[in-house]
Amino acid sequence: MNSLLKHMPEIATSNVRKVVDTINKLAHDYDHIENLQVWSIIIKHLPLLKTEAVFLLSK
């Protein structure tokens, strides 16, 4: 995602840094992640991210 953002900064979402950090944590530090923390991210932040992704894909 970092590489993609370097080449296409226009696709940045409102919380792009947090998205990248979360992806990295899930990929590299998954054994220290609380299920409740992941669920909270899904419930609170995924709907907006989905809306932004659909908008970007429609361009």
N, C-alpha and C positions, 0 to 999 in steps of 0.2 A: 504494500500500500504506500509506503514511503516513496518508493521509486516511481510509482504511478503519479503521486502528487507532485513530484519534482517535474515531471513531463507534462502534466495536465492539471495545473493548480485550480482551474475553473471547476473541477469536480469536488472541491473541498466541501464538506458538510459543516454544519454549525459547530460540531464538537469533534472535528477531525483528529485533534491531538489525543483526546480521550479514547476515541475509537481505536487508533493505532496502539495506544498504550494497553488497552484491554485485549486486543488481538495478541500482542506480544506476551502479556501475562498468561493468557489462555494457552498459548503455544509453548511457553518456556517455563512457566512457574505454576502449572496446573495443579500440582500436588499441595499447594498452599492456598487454594481458592475455596472459599466457602460457597456451598450451594445456594444459600440465601442471598449472598452477594450477586451471584450470576442471575438468579431469579429476579432480583430487584432491578438490575440493569435491563433485563428483558422487558419487564412490565413498564418501567419508567421511561426508558430511552429508545427502545426498538421501534415503537410506532412512529416517532419523528424521523428516525433514520430511514425507515422504510418509505415514508412520504418523500423525503429528499432524494432517495435513490430512484424511486419511480419517476420523479420530476426530471432528474438528470438523464435517465434512460430515454425519456420521451423527447429529448432535444435532438 
